[in-house]
Amino acid sequence: MKRSVHGRDFGRAWQSACIDSWRRAEFRVVSLNTPEEIEALHSFAPTVEFKEIPEGRARPLITDFFTAASSSGSKIVGIINADCMMIPQIKLAQKLTDHLDGIVIAERLNLSQQTLRPTSDNGGFDAFFFEAAAVATIERDNHWRIGGVWYDFWLPLAFHVAGFEIKTLPAPILLHLNHNASYESLGWESDFPRLINLLRARGGDRLDSNLMAELLRTRKLRTKDVRVLAGLLLAWLRSHKPLWSPEAGSIDELMTSVLKVLAPPLPILYRLGLVSREFPP
């Protein structure tokens, strides 16, 4: 991992800090990698448990994470992008133990490489938490890979159509150093219909009726249509109730209040599904 700040590479330090943040948040850390990656990383991250992904893959599928979750021996599991630092003071592991009843989606704060201030280009989710037993009921789709375009929409939607509730968090709990996109951005338009097909085939009636009508309206999707529909879906996902409400006067309330202040507001046109800063022109 390379993460440049003011022209200096902090990639190794950032990755160590991310791993440490997950452990301090009381999670056991399991990483899915190729055999070559595991050989290179094992001495760097001795506290991490590594699992090999199937031969021929450079990056794990979401279904690979489902397989690892099923065999983990843990009741509650999560999937997180490897370059996202977790705010441990939130004590998320305990909150999940006390309140989890579906899938929890977590947003991040993007930090500028130049200023280290939060930027305005947030617009997706980078961590997901659920009961390991739930993955047995999720329809498999080997198209989706972590870090790929739309996987962070597909995952909560797959749980939703399987009958699980989607929950948010009181504030973004992840920090992420901005970097150039490392995935294939060409799929941002061609892969979007897979989300619509999932909703059309599997119980889309559980969505807001107006949103559902807009998503399923017969048409050939153009670039503008994808932007509009993605904005509507993002706003709908963000609108779900938080997993818990911080207790008044607690450090939990203070931390979530600070994080909410740092999070940039969603522009009004984006909230209406008319503009997206996330996607190419």
C-alpha positions in Angstrom: 0.0 0.0 0.0 1.2 3.5 -0.9 -0.4 6.6 0.7 1.2 9.9 -0.2 0.8 12.9 2.1 2.7 16.1 1.3 4.8 14.1 -1.1 5.9 11.5 1.5 4.7 7.8 1.5 2.9 6.8 4.7 1.5 3.6 3.3 3.2 1.1 5.6 2.4 3.2 8.7 -1.2 3.8 7.7 -1.8 0.1 7.1 -0.3 -0.8 10.6 -2.5 1.9 12.1 -5.6 0.5 10.4 -4.9 -3.1 11.7 -4.2 -1.7 15.2 -7.5 0.2 15.1 -9.5 -2.9 14.3 -7.9 -4.8 17.1 -8.4 -2.0 19.6 -12.0 -2.0 18.6 -12.1 -5.6 19.9 -12.2 -7.4 16.5 -10.3 -10.5 15.5 -8.6 -9.7 12.1 -8.7 -12.1 9.2 -7.3 -11.1 5.8 -8.0 -12.8 2.5 -5.0 -12.7 0.1 -3.2 -14.6 -2.6 -0.4 -16.9 -1.5 2.2 -14.4 -2.8 0.7 -11.6 -0.8 0.5 -13.7 2.4 4.2 -14.6 2.1 5.0 -10.8 1.8 2.7 -9.7 4.5 3.0 -12.3 7.2 6.1 -10.8 8.9 4.6 -7.3 8.6 1.3 -8.2 10.3 2.0 -11.0 12.7 -1.3 -10.4 14.6 -3.4 -11.0 11.4 -4.8 -14.4 10.5 -4.4 -15.0 6.7 -6.6 -17.1 4.4 -5.8 -17.9 0.8 -8.2 -17.0 -1.9 -8.8 -19.5 -4.7 -6.1 -19.8 -7.3 -6.4 -17.5 -10.2 -7.8 -14.6 -8.4 -5.9 -11.4 -7.7 -8.6 -10.0 -5.3 -11.2 -11.7 -3.2 -14.8 -11.9 -4.1 -17.5 -10.9 -1.7 -18.6 -14.6 -1.7 -15.1 -15.5 -0.5 -15.7 -13.3 2.5 -19.1 -15.1 3.0 -17.2 -18.5 3.0 -14.7 -17.1 5.5 -17.5 -15.8 7.7 -19.3 -19.1 7.7 -16.2 -20.9 8.9 -15.0 -18.3 11.3 -16.6 -19.7 14.4 -17.8 -16.2 15.3 -21.5 -15.2 15.7 -20.9 -11.6 14.4 -18.6 -10.8 11.5 -17.7 -7.8 9.4 -16.1 -6.9 6.1 -13.9 -3.8 5.9 -11.7 -2.2 3.3 -8.1 -2.7 4.3 -7.2 0.9 4.1 -9.9 2.2 6.5 -9.0 3.1 10.0 -11.7 2.5 12.6 -12.4 5.0 15.5 -12.1 2.6 18.4 -13.6 4.9 21.0 -17.0 4.1 19.5 -16.8 0.6 21.0 -18.6 -0.8 17.9 -18.0 -4.5 18.8 -20.0 -4.1 22.0 -22.8 -2.2 20.2 -23.1 -4.9 17.6 -23.3 -7.6 20.4 -26.1 -5.6 22.1 -28.1 -4.4 19.1 -27.4 -6.2 15.8 -30.5 -7.5 14.0 -29.6 -7.2 10.3 -26.7 -5.7 8.4 -25.0 -2.5 9.5 -23.4 -0.2 6.9 -20.6 2.2 7.8 -19.4 5.3 6.0 -15.9 6.8 6.0 -14.4 10.2 6.2 -12.0 10.8 3.2 -8.9 12.8 4.2 -7.2 15.0 1.6 -3.6 14.1 0.6 -2.8 17.8 0.6 -4.5 19.2 3.7 -5.6 16.1 5.7 -9.0 17.8 6.1 -12.2 15.8 5.3 -13.1 16.1 1.6 -16.5 16.3 -0.1 -16.1 13.2 -2.2 -17.7 10.7 0.2 -20.5 8.7 -1.2 -20.3 5.0 -0.3 -19.8 2.4 2.4 -16.6 0.7 3.5 -17.5 -1.6 6.3 -20.4 -4.0 6.8 -21.4 -6.1 9.9 -23.8 -9.0 10.2 -24.4 -12.4 11.8 -22.3 -15.1 10.2 -25.3 -17.4 9.9 -27.1 -14.8 7.7 -24.8 -15.4 4.7 -26.4 -18.8 4.1 -29.6 -17.0 3.1 -28.0 -14.5 0.7 -28.2 -15.2 -3.0 -24.6 -15.7 -4.3 -23.3 -13.5 -7.1 -19.7 -14.0 -7.9 -19.5 -10.8 -9.9 -18.8 -8.6 -6.9 -15.3 -7.9 -5.4 -14.3 -5.8 -2.5 -13.3 -2.3 -3.6 -15.1 -2.7 -7.0 -17.7 -0.3 -8.3 -21.2 -0.8 -6.7 -20.3 -3.7 -4.5 -21.0 -1.5 -1.5 -24.6 -0.9 -2.8 -25.1 -4.6 -3.8 -24.1 -6.0 -0.4 -26.8 -4.2 1.7 -29.3 -4.6 -1.0 -28.7 -8.4 -1.1 -29.3 -8.6 2.6 -32.4 -6.4 2.2 -34.1 -8.5 -0.4 -33.3 -11.6 1.8 -35.5 -10.1 4.5 -32.8 -8.4 6.8 -33.0 -4.9 8.1 -30.4 -2.3 7.0 -29.0 -0.2 9.8 -26.6 2.8 9.7 -24.4 4.2 12.4 -24.8 7.5 14.3 -21.8 8.9 12.4 -19.0 7.9 10.0 -16.6 5.8 12.1 -13.9 5.2 9.4 -11.0 7.4 8.3 -9.5 7.0 4.8 -6.5 8.7 3.2 -7.5 9.7 -0.3 -5.6 8.0 -3.2 -6.0 7.5 -6.9 -8.7 4.9 -7.8 -7.1 1.4 -8.0 -10.1 -0.4 -9.4 -11.5 -0.7 -12.9 -13.9 2.3 -13.1 -15.3 1.1 -16.5 -17.9 -1.0 -14.6 -19.6 2.0 -13.0 -22.2 2.3 -15.8 -22.3 -1.3 -17.2 -22.7 -3.0 -13.8 -25.4 -0.8 -12.4 -28.2 -2.8 -14.0 -27.2 -5.7 -11.9 -28.5 -3.8 -8.9 -31.8 -3.2 -10.6 -32.1 -6.8 -11.7 -31.6 -7.9 -8.1 -34.4 -5.7 -6.9 -36.7 -6.7 -9.8 -36.1 -10.4 -9.2 -36.0 -10.5 -5.4 -38.7 -8.5 -3.5 -38.1 -5.0 -4.4 -41.5 -4.1 -3.0 -39.7 -3.6 0.4 -38.2 -0.4 -1.0 -39.9 3.0 -0.8 -42.6 2.8 -3.5 -41.4 6.0 -5.3 -37.8 4.9 -5.3 -38.9 1.4 -6.6 -40.9 2.9 -9.4 -38.0 5.0 -10.5 -35.5 2.1 -10.3 -37.7 -0.3 -12.3 -39.0 2.1 -14.9 -38.3 0.5 -18.3 -35.5 2.3 -20.1 -32.1 2.0 -21.5 -29.8 3.4 -18.9 -27.8 6.4 -19.9 -25.0 8.1 -18.0 -27.4 10.6 -16.6 -29.9 7.8 -15.5 -27.1 6.0 -13.6 -26.2 9.2 -11.7 -29.8 9.9 -10.8 -30.6 6.4 -9.7 -27.3 6.0 -7.8 -28.0 9.2 -5.9 -31.5 8.0 -5.0 -30.2 4.7 -3.8 -27.4 6.3 -1.7 -29.9 8.7 -0.1 -32.2 5.7 0.7 -29.4 3.6 2.2 -28.3 6.6 4.3 -31.9 7.2 5.5 -32.0 4.0 7.6 -32.1 4.2 11.3 -28.8 4.0 13.3 -28.0 0.8 15.1 -28.1 2.7 18.4 -28.6 6.2 19.8 -25.7 7.6 21.9 -26.5 8.1 25.6 -26.8 11.8 26.5 -23.6 13.1 28.1 -21.6 10.1 27.2 -18.2 10.0 25.4 -20.1 8.1 22.8 -22.3 11.1 22.2 -19.3 13.4 22.1 -17.4 11.3 19.6 -20.3 10.8 17.2 -21.1 14.5 17.4 -17.5 15.4 16.4 -17.6 12.9 13.6 -20.9 14.1 12.3 -19.5 17.7 12.2 -16.5 16.6 10.2 -18.6 14.7 7.7 -19.4 16.9 4.7 -23.1 17.3 4.0 -24.6 15.7 1.0 -25.3 18.4 -1.6 -29.0 19.1 -2.1 -28.9 18.1 -5.7 -27.2 14.8 -4.8 -29.8 14.1 -2.1 -32.4 14.6 -4.9 -30.6 12.2 -7.1 -29.7 14.8 -9.7 -25.9 15.1 -9.2 -23.1 12.8 -8.1 -19.6 13.8 -7.2 -18.7 10.1 -6.9 -19.0 9.1 -10.6 -17.2 10.1 -13.8 -18.8 12.7 -16.1 
